[in-house]
Amino acid sequence: MISPRHPLFSVILLTYLISGLLYATLTPRWQAPDEPAHYNYIRYLATQAAFPELTRDCYDQTYLNILTTRHFPPQLSIDKICYEFHQPPLYYLLAVPFFKLGHGSPLLLRLFSVSLGAGVVMFAFFIARTIFPHQAALVYGTMAFVAFVPMHGAMLASINNDALAELILAALLFLLCPQLRQNNRSATALDIATAKAVALQHAQFFGKTELFLAILLGLGLLTKLTIYIILPLVGVSYLRLKNLRGLSLIYGLAFLMALPWYIRNAALYGRFDILGLGRHGEVVVGQLRPAERIAQVGWWAYLSDFVTTTFHSFWGQFGWMAVPMDSRVYLALTLLTLMAVVGLMLNVRQTKVCPALTLQALLILGAGSAYVWYNWQFVQFQGRYLFSAMVPIGLFFSLGLREILSYSRRWWLLGGLTLALLWVIGNAINTSNLDKWALVVVGLPLSIAIGRARYESISAEALMAACYVALGGLTMVAPFWFIVPYL
């Protein structure tokens, strides 16, 4: 079995930690989305020793615009930015000791988030290994993807509850996957044996899996609403395993753990508003609504902006969405993404669909649906909201990338990159402006693809490694290239 003792595991994890340290130290104070509101939640717990209430004076869109456009000048207070006070409390309770230890230092709180993110990166390795126990390229590729997406690294190095939510989601996936793998009828005997070995390790480490799942899910319900997307997936998994008793234990104990928080919210906000979403909708007055935006620009421009901004902000759009990366970087990432998507489509017929892999796909579907629903309420084209499904996205991205880079798909790769080059040339003719860097961005991989079409000795794994090394390099230089000069 692929071992975490391999040097690649340490290299990827260390690179993540270094980049996390860079984002945490080089990003100016409060220049991460919603960071002041999350910080004030922690400060309230540390100083008031009570849970806060979300009130109507917690959100002032005009004042927030002034702060973000002026890059949070020190003479302007952030004390009244508290629109995250409706959030479940677990992350903030865990952060209080670090707040007190650092005397309110935002940097120490950011480093706390970085440490939680390290757990997400490690779980990415173990989840991918459970599903593909003998395919090192997919295992390390998934881990590298989770570690090296620049925006993901930036968010994991900021003060917010995303890191803990991702960690708990990854841990839940890690516990569910071995059970589904060993009950997969289409798996090979070797895969089933490996899955049983992993399940046995889980049992030895965690004890009764259902009990640990229940506790973990209960903690998740007390961390962030994005955790809720896994609730039906746990149900589907245990119904497939025909384990209704275990499912009852998991749901019962998890909701019992969250019940006091629900009762508190219902009493505080009324109308059975157990999640505080009703109060939040009343408070955030002034946020742009989709209907207003569509009326301004029309459906086509709205949808185009939705897709483009979501893509850009998934990979990297820093600060409060004010600092995008260079257009040539987005071009390279677009090519890489299209390669992975086409490769995944070509791979669908060849890959045996197992329940554990289906679980990953359902989590992506759940995260995507939640993202669309949220943008149906407010104009929030921020790809970071998809990070709750970061591990499954990384898994499928690596699966598609390996397929398109395989020697058997060399003509697909060559044809696609040729079309991309023609698009760059056509755009240059249309605008009477040849972007030489765009020519390099497309021409370099095209030249490699031409060489690959002739020489089978260049393995898909080596090309995958080159892609992820480049992505790791991007996440390391992004703070210096984009954040420091502009923020």
N, C-alpha and C positions, 0 to 999 in steps of 0.2 A: 504494500500500500504506500502511496505517496506520503512522505513524512514532512512535518513542519521543521524537522531538523535540517532539511536541505538549505543550503546557503541562499537560494532564491527567496525563500520565505522571509528570512532575516533582512535581505536587501530591500524587498518591497516594503516591509514594515518599517524599517529604518528610514527609507526615503519618505514614507508618509509622515513619520514623526518629525523629520527635519522640515518638510514643507509646512506641516502644521505649526511648528514653532515660528517659521517665517511669516505665515499669515497672521498668527496671533500677535507677533511683535511689530510687524510693519503696517498692519491695517490701523489707521488712526482710530482713536476712541469713538465709539458709537457708529462707525462707518460700516456696519453690517446690518442687514435688514432686521428691523424690530428690536435691535439690541438694547436700546435704552428702556423699552417697556419690560423686557425680560429681566434686566438688571434691577429695575425698581421693584419688581416682584420679590426678588431675593433680598433686597435691602429692607423691604417691608417686613418680611418674615424675621430677619435678623434683628431688627430694631423694635418691632411691635410685638413679637412673639404671638402673633395671631394671623389668621388667614385674611387676605384683603378682599374687598368687595369691588366689583366693577361698577363704576358710576358714570353718569353722563359727562362729568368734567374730566374724564380720563382720556378723552380724544378731542383734539382740536386740529382739523386738517390744515387750516391756514398757518397756524404756528408750526406744525410739523413740516410744512413746505418751506417755511423760512429756515428752519434748522437744517434741513437736508440740502437746500440750495446754497446755504452759506457754510456748509461743512461743519456744522455744530460748533460755532465759536464758543469759547469757554465762558464768556460773559452771559450767555443765554442758558437758562436752567433747563434740565430735562426732567425735573422732579414731577411734573404733571403728566408725563407720558406713561400711562399705566393701562393701556387698552388690552394688555395680556392678563389682567387680573382674573379673568374667568377661567384660565387654564387649570387643568388638574395639577396638584401640588408637588408630585414626587421629585421631579428634577430640581425644583427650587429648594425643597427641604434638604436634598443631598448637597446642594451648592452652598448652603448657609455656613457650614464650617470653613469652607474655603474663603468665603466673604470675610468672616471674622479673622481668620488666620492672616489674610492679606490686608486687613483693615480697609476693606472695600475695594481692593485693587481689581479693576476689570481684567488685567492681564492674567492673574491667577485663576480667575473664573474661566477665561478662555482656554487656559492650559488644562483645566479640569475637563472641558468639552473635548479637547484634543485626545485626552486619555480615554474617554468613552469611545471616540471615533476609532481608536486603535483596536478596540474590541470588535467593532463592526468589520474592519479590514480582516481581522483574524477569522471571524465567523464566515466571511465570504469564502475563505480558503476551505474551511471544514464543510460548508454546505456543498460547494462544488465538488469536493472530494467524495462526499457521500453519494452524489448523483452520478459522477463520472470517476470512479475510484482508480481507474488505470489510465487516465488521460491527463497527463501533467500539463499539457498546453492549455487545456480548458480550466484546470484548477488554478494555476498561477495567473492565467489571463483574467479570470474573474476577480481574483484578489487584486491584481494590478489595476484593473478598470475602476474598482471601488476606491482604491487608494489615490489614483492619479487624475481623476476628473478635477480640473482646477476649481470650479465652483463648489464642488462637494468638499474639497479640502478647505476652502475658505469658510463654508458654513459650519463645518466641524470644528473650526478654530474660532468660533464666535460664541457669544453668550446667548444661548437659546436651548430649548428642550428637544431639538431635533436629534441630537447625538444620542441621548438616552432612549428616545423612541425608536430610532434605527437599531440600536443595540438590542433592545428587547424584541423587536420584530425579527431580527436575525437569529436571536437565540431560540425563539419559537419555531422558526423554520428549521433550525438545526435539530431540534427535538422531534419534529414531525417527519422529516425526510427519511431517517432510517427505518421507521415503522412502515412507511409506504413502500420503500424499496424492497424490503424483505417479503412483502405481500404482493409483489408485482409478478404476475404469471408469465409475462413475456420476457422477463429478465433471464440472463444466462445463469447457470449454476454458480459460476464464479462471482457474479455480481450479487446474487442472493446471499452467498456465503460471506462476502465482504460486508453487506448491509447488516447481516445478523451479528457479525463481529463488532460493528460500530454500535448497534443497538445494545449489545451486551456491555460495551464500554460505558454507554449512557446509563444503563441500569446500575452499574457498579459505582459510577460517579454521582448520579443524581438520585439514586434510589428509585422509588416508584415514579415512573415517568408522568403518569396522569396528575399526580399530586404536584410535581414540580411545574408541569405545564399550567396547572390551575393557578399556582402562586405567581408564576411569571406573567400570565395573562391578566391577573388581578392588578399586578404592579403596572402593567401596560395601560390598563384602563385609568389608572391614576397618574399617567404621564402625559399623554397627548391624544387628541382625537384621531390622529392618523392610525393609531393602533387598532381602531375599531374595524378597519378593513379586513383584518385577519379573523374576526369572529366567525363569519360564515365559512371561512376556509378550514378552521378547526373543526367545525361541524361536519363539513363535507368529508374531511379526512377520516374522522372517527365513524361516520356512517358507512364509509367504504370498508373500514376495518370491522364493521358490525359490532362495535363496542359502545353500546348505548350507555352502559353503566359508567364507563370511563368518561364519556362525553358529559353526562349529568354531573359527575364530580367536578370536571373542569369548569363548566359554565356556572354551576352552583357556587363553588368556592370563589371563583373570580368575581362574580357579581356581588357576593357577600362582602368581599374585601372593599369593593367600590361603593357599597350601599351608603355608608355614613356620608361620603362626599355628595352622593346624589340627594340625600335627604337635606343636607345643608344647603345645597343649591336651590332645591325646590322651595325651601322655607325662605331663602334670601331673595330669590328672583321671582318666585311665584309662578303660577300657571304650569306647574310640573316642569319647569325649565331646568332639568337636572344636569344639563351640560353647559348652561350659561349662554347658549347660542342665541336665544331670544333676546337677552339683555345686550349681548354683543351687537346684534343687528340694530338695536335701538341706539347704541352709543356711537358707532362709527359713521356718523352723519357726515356727508361731504365726499365720501369715496365715490369714484366714477362708476356708474352702473352700465352694463352692456347696452341697454336700450338707448341711453344717452350717447354712447360712443358710436353706435350703429347709425343713429340719426345724424351724427356729425360727418361721418366718413363713408357710410354705406356698408353693405354686407361684404362685398369683395375685399375692400381695404381692411375691414375689421378682421376677417378670417386670415388674410395674408399676414397682418400684423401679429395675430395670435400664433400662427405657426412659426414665423421668423423669430419673434421675441422669445417664445418658449424654447426654441432650439438654442438661440444665443445664450439665454440665461441659464439653460441646463449646463452648458459647458463652461460658461464664465461671463458674467456681467456684474461687475463688482460695485461695492458701495450700496446705495439704495437704488440699484438698477441704473446708475448714472455713468458707469465706466464700462463700456463694452470692450472686448478684445479687438485686435486688429482684423480687418476684413480678410486678409490673407490667411490668418489663423482659422477663421470661420470657414473659409473655402476648403482648407485642408481637412478640417473636422467634418465638413459636409461630405467630402469624398470618402473619408474613413467610415462614416456612418452609412452612406449608401452602399459601400462595399459589404459592410456587415449585414445590412438588411437584405440585399440581393443574395448573399451567401446563405443567410438563414432560410430564405424562401427556397433556394435550391436544395437545402439540407433537409427540409421538412419530410420529404418522401423517404429519406434514407435513415433518419433517426427513429429508433423505436420509442414511441411515446410512453413514458412511464408515469405513474401517479405523482411521484415526487417532482418530475419536470412539469407536469400539468399544474401542480400547486404553485410553482414559480410563475407560470403564465397567468394564473388567476390572480395572483398578487399584483402583477403589472396591470391587469385589467381593472382591478379594484382601485389602484392608485390613480390610473388614468381617468376612471369614471368620477372619482372624488375631485380630481383637478378640473374636469369639465363642469361638474356641478358647482364648484366654488366660483368658477369664472362665469357661471350663469347668474350668480348673485352680484359679484363685483368684477371689475376689470383688473385682473391680477395675473398677467401673463408672466409668471415666474416659474421657470422650469425646476427650481429647487423643490417645489411641492411634489415632484415625482421621486424625490430621493428616498421616500419610504420604501420604494421598490428597487433600490439601487443594486442590491445583490442579484436579484433575478435579471435585471436589465444587463448587468455585467456578464452574467452567465450566458444569456442569449446573444449578446454582442460578441463574445469570444467564440461562441459556437458558429455564428455566421462568418466571422472574420477568418477562422481557420478553414472553413469550407471554400470561401472565395479565393483564398491564397493557396489552396491545394493545386498540385500540378494538373489534375484532371479538369480544373475550372480555369485554366490559364487563358483560354480564348474569351471567356466571359470577362475576366479582369482586363485583358488587353482591349477588348471592344468598348467596355465602359469608360476606361480612361481615355481612349481615343475620342469618344463622344464628348467627354469633359474638355479635352483640348480644343475640339472644334467649337464648343460653346464659348470658351475664352476668346478664341480668335474672332468668332462671330460678334461677340460683345464689343471687342476692340474695333471692328469695322463699323459697327453701328454707332459707337460713341466717338469714333476717331481718336481713341486713346488706348494704346496698348499697355496693359498693366504687366510689366516685366516680372514682378514678383509672383503674380498669379500664373504666369507662364511657367515659372520655375516650380511652383507648388504642384502644378499638374504634370509638367514635363518630367520631373525627377521620378515620381512613381511610374510614369509611363515607360521611361527608359528601363527601369528595373523590370517592369512587366514584359518588355520586349526581350530582355535577357533571360527572363524566367521561361518564356515560351520556347527557348532553345535549349536551356540547361535544366534538366530535371533534378540535378544535385542540390539545388537550392530548396530547402524544405519549407513547408508551410509554417512549421514551428519557428524557424529562424526569422521568417518575415514577420510573424506575429510578434516575436520578441522585439524586433526593430520598431514596430508600431508602438508598442507599449513603452519602450525606452524613450521614444520621441514624446509620448504623452507625459511620461514622468518628468522629462526635461522641461516641458511646457509648464507643468504645475509648479516646478521649482523656480522658474524664472518669472512667472506671472506676477508675483508680488512686486518685483523690481521693474517689470516692464509696464505694468498697468496701474497698480495700486499706489505705489510711492509717487510717481510723477503727477497723478491726477487727483489724489486724495490727500 
